[in-house]
């Protein structure tokens, strides 16, 4: 997950969402169940980070569409979920 240059603590972006006021925007997050390895030294996995971000956004009352799929972090896995996310965000629900 994104962190600015010089930021060494993991999950910087999640902390920014947690500290900011709720905005009227919707989120689509998806992650592969095989993305369960640490993403860096002393960093949580992509799967754990996505679950944490989902939980923070839901706790703030944000609208979150969240999917986990059987796969990893490669084009073959996310090519379908990209379309799912666009349909969800553009649906107006």
C-alpha positions as CSV (number, residue, x, y, z in Angstrom):
1,X,0.0,0.0,0.0
2,X,1.2,3.5,-0.7
3,X,3.5,5.4,1.6
4,X,5.3,8.7,0.8
5,X,9.1,8.7,0.5
6,X,10.8,8.6,3.8
7,X,7.8,7.0,5.6
8,X,9.1,3.8,7.3
9,X,6.0,2.8,9.3
10,X,3.6,0.4,7.4
11,X,0.0,1.4,6.6
12,X,0.5,5.1,6.3
13,X,-2.5,5.5,4.0
14,X,-4.8,3.6,6.4
15,X,-3.7,6.0,9.2
16,X,-4.6,9.0,6.9
17,X,-8.1,7.6,6.3
18,X,-8.6,6.9,10.0
19,X,-7.6,10.5,11.0
20,X,-9.6,12.3,8.3
21,X,-13.3,13.2,8.4
22,X,-15.7,10.9,6.5
23,X,-16.3,12.0,2.9
24,X,-19.3,11.0,0.7
25,X,-17.3,8.6,-1.5
26,X,-17.6,4.9,-2.1
27,X,-14.8,2.4,-2.2
28,X,-14.2,-0.9,-4.0
29,X,-11.4,-3.1,-2.6
30,X,-10.4,-6.5,-3.7
31,X,-7.6,-8.8,-2.8
32,X,-6.4,-12.3,-3.6
33,X,-6.3,-14.9,-0.8
34,X,-2.8,-15.8,-1.9
35,X,-1.5,-12.3,-1.2
36,X,-0.7,-13.4,2.3
37,X,3.1,-12.9,2.4
38,X,4.6,-9.8,4.1
39,X,5.0,-7.0,1.5
40,X,8.2,-5.8,3.0
41,X,10.4,-6.1,6.0
42,X,8.2,-6.0,9.1
43,X,5.2,-5.1,6.9
44,X,1.8,-6.9,6.9
45,X,0.7,-8.8,3.8
46,X,-1.4,-7.2,1.1
47,X,-4.3,-9.3,2.2
48,X,-4.0,-8.2,5.9
49,X,-3.6,-4.5,4.8
50,X,-6.7,-4.6,2.6
51,X,-8.7,-6.2,5.4
52,X,-7.5,-3.5,7.8
53,X,-8.3,-0.7,5.3
54,X,-11.8,-2.2,4.8
55,X,-12.4,-2.3,8.6
56,X,-11.3,1.3,9.0
57,X,-13.5,2.6,6.2
58,X,-16.5,0.6,7.5
59,X,-15.9,1.9,11.1
60,X,-16.0,5.5,9.7
61,X,-19.4,4.7,8.0
62,X,-18.0,4.7,4.4
63,X,-19.6,2.6,1.7
64,X,-17.2,-0.2,0.9
65,X,-17.6,-3.0,-1.7
66,X,-15.0,-5.6,-0.7
67,X,-14.1,-8.8,-2.5
68,X,-11.6,-11.5,-1.8
69,X,-10.8,-14.0,-4.6
70,X,-8.8,-17.2,-5.0
71,X,-5.7,-15.8,-6.5
72,X,-2.6,-13.6,-6.1
73,X,-1.4,-10.2,-7.3
74,X,-1.2,-10.8,-11.0
75,X,-3.2,-9.7,-14.1
76,X,-4.9,-13.1,-14.5
77,X,-6.5,-12.7,-11.1
78,X,-7.5,-9.0,-11.1
79,X,-8.6,-8.6,-14.7
80,X,-12.1,-9.7,-13.8
81,X,-12.3,-7.9,-10.5
82,X,-11.4,-4.6,-12.1
83,X,-14.6,-4.8,-14.2
84,X,-16.5,-5.8,-11.0
85,X,-15.2,-2.8,-9.2
86,X,-16.1,-0.4,-12.0
87,X,-19.6,-1.8,-12.3
88,X,-20.1,-1.5,-8.6
89,X,-18.8,2.1,-8.4
90,X,-20.7,3.3,-11.5
91,X,-24.0,1.6,-10.5
92,X,-25.1,4.5,-8.3
93,X,-26.3,2.1,-5.5
